[in-house]
Amino acid sequence: MNNRVLGKGSWISIGAPIVTEIVAKFGFDWLLFDMEHGGINESNLLANMHAAKNSGVKIIVRIGEYSASLIAHVLDVGVDGIMVPHVESVSEAERIVKAMNFPPNGFRGLSTSTRCFTYGLDASQKPENMSQPLFLAQIESYEGVCNAESIASVEGVDMLFVGPRDLSFELSMRHNLPTIEFDDALKRVALAARRSGKQAGILIRDSAKIVQLENYGYTALALGSDMGALKAGLKNIVKNL
């Protein structure tokens, strides 16, 4: 698989390294560490990365909002990419890309003593030789859908990733305002990504929808979450008692 292409993944919400280690054993191509709504935070991020390190899985971190300092800190720890929620415009996407990259392509501060540079122990590692981190721009609003094609065209955006719960809720709440049907929004985002040669991704809670979403053009599929799997397993145990 292309190093910049993501396939099947899953959501890490609990933040317990043992749980992350177990999930990482199931052959996912990537894991999303959720710092927006989940139990992952700056203090336990590295421990969870250590838990997944022997699986070869890519680590993507979703931060809660745009913060240049947080973006730099997360990337310094050595994650493979970041997801930013509620991206709605070209200017927002460009600002995030610049925060992710060192000069001349951005304004990220440089310290070669960080983990992504092996703490400065490998003199051969130079900023200009570092691979550009992945950027997943999350589309979760009417404005984001309307601007999906222009957002996808921004150099440095690797994927348009739909947040299905936020997007469906926001679209349903646009009383007396222009809106779009949720299913049409999904198709529009996937088409926008494809036209720019980028991936479209989405979180799936119902496996029966996988084929439909793949037909729309979604190639990066997050299949549930650690918390969802735990709840489903416990419900099944209790049901069978």
Secondary structure, DSSP 8 states (H G I E B T S, - for coil): --TT---EEEEE-S--HHHHHHHHTT--SEEEEESSSSS--TTTHHHHHHHHGGGT-EEEEE-SS--HHHHHHHHHHT-SEEEES---SHHHHHHHHHHHS-TTS------TTSGGGGGGT-TT--GGGS---EEEEEE-SHHHHHTHHHHHTSTT--EEEE-HHHHHHHHHT-TTS----HHHHHHHHHHHHHHTT-EEEEEES-GGGHHHHHHHT--EEEEEEHHHHHHHHHHHHHHH-
